[in-house]
Amino acid sequence: MSTYTSEPGTRLAGRYRLVDQVDAGAGWTYWKATDETLARFVTVLTFAAGFPRVAETVTAARAASRLGDPRFSQVFDVEDADELAYVVLEWVVGESLLDMLSEGPLDPPRAAALMVEAARAIANAHDGGLAHLRLDPACLHWTPGGGVKIAGLGIDAALVGPDLTAAEDGADDPELIDTRDLARLLYAALTGYWPGDQGSAPGLLPPAPENDGGPCTPRQVSAGVPAAIDDVTCRALFQQPNRHGPALSTAAMFADALISAAPPMPPPAATPSDSTATRGYGYQTDGSGRPYPPDTSPRTTTGGGRKPPVKRSSGARAVISAVIVLVLAAVGVAAWSFSRSPRHSSAAPPPASPRSSSPAAAATVLLKPVNATSFNPLGSPPGSNEDSGETGNAIDGNASTFWHTSYYVGNPVFGGLKKGTGLILDMGRAVRLSQVAVQFGTTCCDHVQIEIGNENNPVASALSSFTVLQSSDTAQGNTTFNVTSNATGRYVLIWLTYLPALTGSPDQYQAQIYNVVVRGSAAGQSG
């Protein structure tokens, strides 16, 4: 397998045009690039001639591509042909933990909430047989969509080789390595210091103060750290049990203990958006398959190929800080009350004032969908999903979680790439509807049709089999669709044809659906 050194303007596979270097190391380079086929930004990893770890890195990228968790930067393409090797990933947008720490430590509730979501994501990767092995403050991001995004799953570790720090610690268990690194990230978020050897985070943060030959506890560094959060950090970082519980040796244990130590708060009332591009990993929005954010000026990197922290005004950081604490805390509410399954959280439910698409019609009984899936027959390729892992959020009855489309740039009609996409609800049997109430996002407006049919195969021909029951070109927040048609079917389709602009990003468009409530009756029964 041979490699070559690329330069700006180089095209790979006739479609990926390299634009700017965003990160580099000894024998590898991350590039901001344009996928000219799909008209979106991506990140491309290239290798210098003779780089010895190409095979390991390509193997790691292929393994990461199979996970499909939108909380990790997605792998779009891998090439290991004789003449070149490269990896294509999402272009990540969002503030990294390193950015957040540029003006000081985070508030403890915010730090804990961020790390709970990160730990859940890592636990999911472990369940899939994968490990990150190189977690640091530059790879953990807070996304505009309201959640975490972790870059470099397995890939960063493959680029640099075995972590000697972990070997010296005697930690040859990949899950344990990640768990201790999660504790290091929490320590950094609470104090602004990196505990232990700098090998896994070279030059990113100053080393933690030491006491008796080891790092001080977070509470010793900062008296404002709550004792319970300090305890959880130490049980994971130092792998020592105490009177409060055992050593925390897995990411799932760490997340559960942190939830107990930092009870969540209710969600806020709005969702500001931050679209800072960081660390050069391609990201399109908080889920998978998103077209890109608008272009930004190139970022330079320092200290081992890492980018400098982004400076923000104290007012802006205060707003973002408050939102992140409350948004991620909302995730904790769901986990604490119901289950430990990872869930994408939103910063806020939309406004509560209802909107109606037609004169009121008498609603009958509540109908509970069996499941919800992405319905994308006009996608490329047809049937490709838009954030398929989060579709259940639209029918879970929780107004602080949501499903969303990909986001698109420059054109509210899906960036000019297609004419529509949808969310399809399987009612489990044929039904006749009297009312569909949909809780959309806060910005105006979604153009939407409520349809019913008996076909859920995501092909273009299936669209003609659905009957349109109601429509609206002003859907926003809580919107009620009253239905008078007698048409019946098993599948209820929420078909979107026009997307609202994202808050704070007038040239980026995305639909969000927080909750759907369906009323009606079984086919053949009177309403």
GUFI-594123 format. One record per residue (C-alpha): y, z, x. Coordinates in steps of 0.001 Angstrom, whole numbers, always signed. Layout:
residues N
Y, Z, X
...
//
This chain:
residues 527
+0, +0, +0
+3279, -1058, +1597
+6821, +40, +833
+10305, -1135, +1596
+13830, +220, +1707
+15939, -908, -1253
+19682, -1290, -1620
+22115, -1513, -4545
+21628, -4716, -6527
+17914, -4997, -5756
+15793, -5946, -8776
+12295, -4598, -9119
+9781, -6403, -11317
+12615, -8683, -12422
+14072, -5990, -14706
+15062, -2758, -12904
+18381, -3320, -11115
+19248, -560, -8645
+22829, +666, -9055
+23501, +3842, -7012
+21603, +6341, -4919
+21636, +9723, -6623
+19228, +11762, -4481
+17342, +11174, -1248
+14973, +12828, +1171
+12918, +11957, +4218
+11392, +8633, +3202
+12246, +8530, -507
+15270, +7752, -2683
+16110, +8311, -6333
+18287, +5585, -7813
+20328, +5211, -10928
+19173, +1849, -12241
+19473, -421, -15243
+16448, -1586, -17184
+17803, -5027, -18036
+14976, -5778, -20452
+15650, -2778, -22712
+19375, -2424, -21840
+19226, +1217, -20791
+19709, +3359, -17722
+16637, +4659, -15943
+15871, +6425, -12690
+13860, +4592, -10063
+12127, +6322, -7167
+11585, +4094, -4113
+9974, +4773, -766
+10878, +3888, +2822
+8487, +1845, +4903
+5768, +4053, +6318
+6403, +6984, +3990
+3060, +8829, +4146
+2960, +10365, +647
+3278, +7286, -1563
-276, +7497, -2919
+81, +11196, -3789
+3422, +10619, -5505
+2200, +7647, -7531
-864, +9620, -8597
+1339, +12545, -9666
+3607, +10220, -11661
+667, +8705, -13509
-628, +12157, -14356
+2804, +13265, -15624
+3080, +10175, -17821
+103, +11338, -19876
+1682, +14633, -20961
+4135, +13186, -23497
+6131, +16425, -23871
+9817, +15549, -24460
+10866, +18679, -22584
+9866, +16910, -19366
+11501, +13804, -17917
+9260, +10957, -19007
+7561, +8455, -16678
+8138, +4916, -17951
+6532, +2738, -15276
+4584, +3028, -12024
+3946, +242, -9514
+1738, +466, -6441
+1285, -3223, -5645
+731, -4348, -2076
+4352, -5412, -1528
+6113, -2373, -2968
+5703, +929, -4756
+8099, +2621, -7133
+8259, +4967, -10112
+10545, +4535, -13147
+11615, +7644, -15081
+14083, +8770, -17730
+17755, +9128, -16861
+18346, +12826, -17485
+21576, +13878, -19161
+22593, +17505, -19333
+23833, +20427, -17313
+21340, +21710, -14755
+20915, +25394, -14048
+22572, +24697, -10719
+25608, +23329, -12570
+25677, +26344, -14868
+25686, +28700, -11885
+28590, +26949, -10163
+31001, +29513, -11579
+28768, +32563, -11560
+25604, +34055, -13131
+24773, +33476, -16784
+24978, +36129, -19453
+21535, +37807, -19624
+20780, +36700, -23233
+21632, +33120, -22351
+19559, +33236, -19166
+16573, +34728, -20990
+16739, +32245, -23855
+16904, +29280, -21485
+13925, +30543, -19505
+11833, +31245, -22597
+12058, +27582, -23552
+11382, +26456, -19969
+8353, +28749, -19739
+6946, +27380, -22992
+7269, +23857, -21657
+5517, +24767, -18410
+2780, +26561, -20366
+2199, +23372, -22344
+1907, +21396, -19107
-621, +23919, -17812
-2633, +23517, -21005
-2750, +19806, -20183
-4006, +20450, -16657
-659, +19767, -14955
+1652, +21916, -12843
+5179, +21413, -11539
+4825, +23264, -8213
+8454, +22712, -7213
+10681, +24349, -9837
+14247, +24915, -8656
+17731, +25254, -10216
+18404, +21507, -9997
+15380, +20403, -12021
+15989, +22540, -15131
+18513, +21002, -17550
+20161, +21861, -20847
+20346, +18651, -22894
+22951, +17425, -25388
+20273, +17459, -28080
+19882, +21225, -27813
+16925, +22098, -25583
+15578, +22054, -22058
+14535, +19104, -19941
+12524, +19703, -16768
+12535, +16964, -14143
+9984, +16189, -11449
+6727, +17468, -12990
+4235, +17205, -10117
+6285, +14404, -8544
+8719, +16528, -6526
+5839, +18530, -5061
+3970, +15334, -4164
+7039, +13987, -2343
+7372, +16966, -17
+3752, +18067, +330
+2217, +21546, +41
+4597, +24451, -575
+4224, +26583, +2547
+6060, +29439, +872
+3387, +29617, -1815
+657, +29494, +796
+2230, +32371, +2703
+2377, +34365, -529
-1332, +33760, -1057
-623, +31914, -4293
-3069, +29026, -4337
-3234, +29002, -8155
-912, +26247, -9506
-215, +28192, -12704
+701, +31285, -10719
+2986, +29267, -8438
+4870, +27924, -11458
+5041, +31357, -13103
+6573, +32934, -10010
+9017, +30042, -9761
+10004, +30590, -13398
+10730, +34194, -12467
+12799, +32952, -9514
+14774, +30725, -11866
+15411, +33668, -14189
+16436, +35778, -11197
+18855, +33030, -10127
+20273, +32685, -13632
+20892, +36449, -13813
+22331, +36929, -10326
+23326, +33599, -8765
+20926, +34238, -5847
+17555, +32716, -4974
+14849, +35329, -4287
+12565, +34796, -1324
+12182, +31922, +1079
+14509, +28935, +696
+11673, +26449, +1177
+11382, +25570, -2509
+15153, +25450, -3116
+16742, +24454, +206
+20450, +25184, +315
+20899, +25267, -3454
+21775, +28953, -3793
+22386, +31815, -1351
+19356, +33992, -581
+18946, +37170, -2601
+19941, +40479, -1025
+16942, +42349, +378
+15693, +45901, +137
+12735, +47215, +2151
+11895, +43721, +3368
+11881, +42041, -55
+14405, +40814, -2591
+16336, +43397, -4544
+15571, +43457, -8248
+18030, +41597, -10500
+19364, +44916, -11814
+20008, +46108, -8252
+22091, +42993, -7657
+23891, +43068, -11001
+24129, +46262, -13030
+24726, +44209, -16190
+21113, +42965, -16273
+19251, +44801, -19067
+16381, +46962, -17843
+13828, +45152, -20055
+14741, +41709, -18675
+14747, +43111, -15129
+11248, +44471, -15745
+9882, +41130, -16965
+11421, +39300, -14008
+9860, +41710, -11522
+6408, +41706, -13138
+6283, +37920, -12770
+8089, +37547, -9442
+6363, +40334, -7512
+3064, +40151, -9459
+2923, +43923, -9812
+1965, +45782, -13000
+3954, +48815, -14102
+4052, +51263, -16994
+5516, +48566, -19247
+2638, +46134, -18825
+489, +44011, -16500
+1632, +41511, -13925
+2678, +38283, -15648
+462, +35625, -14099
+899, +32725, -16551
+3880, +30929, -18031
+2745, +31836, -21554
+2610, +35533, -20677
+6046, +35288, -19092
+7537, +33620, -22194
+6019, +36179, -24563
+7175, +39136, -22485
+10674, +37702, -22196
+10917, +37198, -25963
+10004, +40848, -26458
+12539, +41942, -23844
+15404, +39892, -25270
+15184, +39759, -29101
+16808, +36577, -30433
+20076, +36223, -32323
+20851, +34005, -35352
+21875, +30387, -34697
+25543, +29341, -34511
+27379, +27030, -36861
+27983, +23966, -34683
+26522, +21960, -31833
+28846, +20776, -29078
+27409, +18126, -26800
+27521, +17845, -23038
+26565, +14559, -21432
+26742, +15319, -17731
+24208, +13201, -15834
+22369, +15330, -13314
+19962, +14972, -10454
+19292, +11333, -11099
+16314, +11601, -13411
+16523, +9099, -16231
+17115, +10600, -19628
+17939, +8936, -22907
+18255, +11958, -25110
+16388, +15101, -25796
+13223, +13385, -27007
+11351, +10430, -25739
+12137, +6707, -25703
+15920, +6982, -25880
+18328, +4305, -24868
+20726, +5548, -22258
+23960, +7494, -22145
+27162, +5628, -21282
+27767, +4867, -17626
+29419, +7507, -15473
+30836, +7351, -11977
+28230, +7688, -9198
+27382, +11196, -8054
+26869, +12068, -4434
+24305, +14526, -3166
+24337, +17130, -428
+21921, +19565, +1155
+18466, +18033, +1039
+19429, +15319, -1424
+20720, +17705, -4094
+23910, +17024, -5980
+26880, +19402, -5833
+27502, +21640, -8850
+29728, +20285, -11594
+32947, +22266, -12001
+34055, +23068, -15500
+36992, +24875, -16981
+36335, +28478, -17948
+37076, +27678, -21594
+34584, +24827, -21723
+31914, +26897, -19999
+32507, +29752, -22421
+31894, +27474, -25404
+28778, +25934, -23839
+27514, +29365, -22808
+27832, +30772, -26314
+26148, +27757, -27863
+23183, +27745, -25462
+22521, +31454, -25976
+22467, +31115, -29718
+20656, +27786, -29838
+17767, +28843, -27668
+17730, +32237, -29353
+16990, +30435, -32615
+13813, +29143, -30976
+12830, +32700, -30252
+13170, +33628, -33921
+10527, +31087, -34893
+8187, +32067, -32079
+8597, +35792, -32635
+7961, +35562, -36348
+5323, +32894, -36655
+3652, +31500, -33539
+3875, +30713, -29860
+3734, +26957, -30305
+6596, +25204, -28435
+9318, +23887, -30701
+12446, +21913, -30085
+15420, +24006, -31197
+18805, +22940, -32442
+22073, +24614, -31813
+22857, +24875, -35495
+21930, +23858, -39006
+24292, +21397, -40673
+26867, +22492, -43251
+25465, +24078, -46384
+27618, +22240, -48919
+25311, +19848, -50786
+25988, +16175, -51385
+24320, +14168, -54133
+23534, +10467, -54100
+23460, +10124, -57889
+23995, +12078, -61120
+21723, +15087, -61382
+18180, +14550, -62540
+15765, +17216, -63673
+13558, +18338, -60778
+9935, +19245, -61429
+7585, +21136, -59114
+7936, +21513, -55380
+5668, +19065, -53520
+4613, +20014, -49996
+3970, +17139, -47558
+712, +17194, -45628
+2469, +15957, -42500
+5400, +13914, -41226
+5303, +11100, -38683
+7696, +8683, -37046
+7649, +5278, -38763
+8990, +2617, -36423
+7592, -792, -37432
+10599, -2619, -35937
+10358, -859, -32572
+9425, -2412, -29264
+6484, -2444, -29358
+6005, -2086, -33141
+4826, +1387, -34056
+6241, +3064, -30931
+7373, +6535, -31854
+10807, +8096, -31852
+10394, +11759, -30894
+6973, +11889, -32511
+6251, +15356, -31149
+9001, +16898, -33264
+8408, +15281, -36663
+6923, +18485, -38054
+10307, +20142, -37622
+11602, +18171, -40617
+9147, +19822, -43020
+8731, +23305, -41540
+11355, +24911, -43798
+13299, +26075, -40739
+16930, +24909, -40765
+17310, +25567, -37021
+14752, +22951, -35915
+14987, +19218, -36384
+13531, +15775, -35840
+15795, +13102, -34462
+15749, +9435, -33665
+16295, +8147, -30193
+19949, +7787, -29411
+21601, +4443, -28908
+24785, +3252, -27258
+27540, +919, -28390
+26252, +58, -31855
+25355, +2433, -34732
+22687, -33, -35872
+20260, +1138, -33187
+22242, -327, -30323
+21662, -3798, -31758
+17967, -3527, -30834
+16513, -3291, -34352
+17565, -2860, -37982
+15981, +451, -38878
+13521, +3246, -38306
+12210, +6083, -40413
+10379, +9303, -41032
+7350, +9040, -43307
+5921, +11970, -45264
+2261, +11991, -46259
+2073, +13789, -49617
-1745, +13829, -49518
-2026, +12091, -52920
-68, +9710, -55120
+3071, +11346, -56524
+6080, +10505, -58673
+9357, +11896, -57364
+12237, +13505, -59192
+14294, +14681, -56220
+14403, +14511, -52421
+16810, +16845, -50623
+17441, +16003, -46978
+19386, +18106, -44504
+20959, +15654, -42059
+23108, +16397, -39017
+26746, +17406, -39182
+28464, +14087, -38394
+29113, +11262, -40844
+27388, +9192, -41765
+23741, +8192, -42030
+22876, +5112, -44059
+19527, +5924, -45614
+17056, +4783, -48265
+14428, +6938, -49964
+11330, +4835, -50603
+7789, +5358, -51844
+4581, +3443, -51221
+949, +3546, -50227
+1069, +2063, -46722
+1697, +4008, -43504
+668, +1398, -40963
+3785, +950, -38761
+4012, -2838, -38938
+6944, -4869, -40235
+4956, -6269, -43162
+4434, -2745, -44513
+8133, -2412, -45354
+7829, -4842, -48254
+5175, -2636, -49886
+7634, +241, -50422
+9822, +724, -53506
+13406, +1852, -52913
+14130, +4879, -55120
+17604, +5884, -53939
+20067, +5158, -51154
+23281, +6450, -49628
+25787, +5167, -47080
+27493, +8567, -46783
+24601, +10904, -46029
+25722, +13951, -44065
+24616, +17579, -44083
+22677, +18541, -47217
+22244, +15370, -49268
+20279, +15283, -52536
+18678, +12095, -53817
+17892, +12315, -57539
+15172, +9906, -58589
+14682, +8339, -62032
+12197, +5614, -61082
+8613, +5917, -62297
+7249, +4340, -59105
+4421, +6270, -57485
+2833, +6416, -54062
+1295, +8654, -51434
+3933, +8135, -48761
+7628, +9013, -48986
+9715, +7054, -46488
+13171, +8159, -45304
+14403, +4830, -43937
+17489, +4884, -41702
+19587, +1753, -41183
+22792, +3131, -39634
+23239, +6114, -37320
+26130, +8604, -37087
+27928, +9205, -33806
+26864, +12204, -31758
+29352, +15062, -31687
+31721, +14553, -28774
+30181, +11173, -27906
+31775, +8518, -30151
+29874, +5647, -28512
+26423, +7262, -28830
+24496, +7255, -32108
+21582, +9345, -33350
+20211, +10595, -36673
+18974, +14151, -37092
+16867, +15520, -39944
+16593, +19303, -40128
+14694, +19721, -43365
+13239, +17717, -46258
+12368, +19196, -49667
+10485, +17001, -52133
+10163, +17628, -55870
+8209, +15719, -58466
+4729, +15619, -59929
+1307, +14183, -59271
+1016, +10564, -60374
-14, +10389, -64010
+1587, +13707, -64948
+4867, +13926, -66824
+7976, +15252, -65066
//
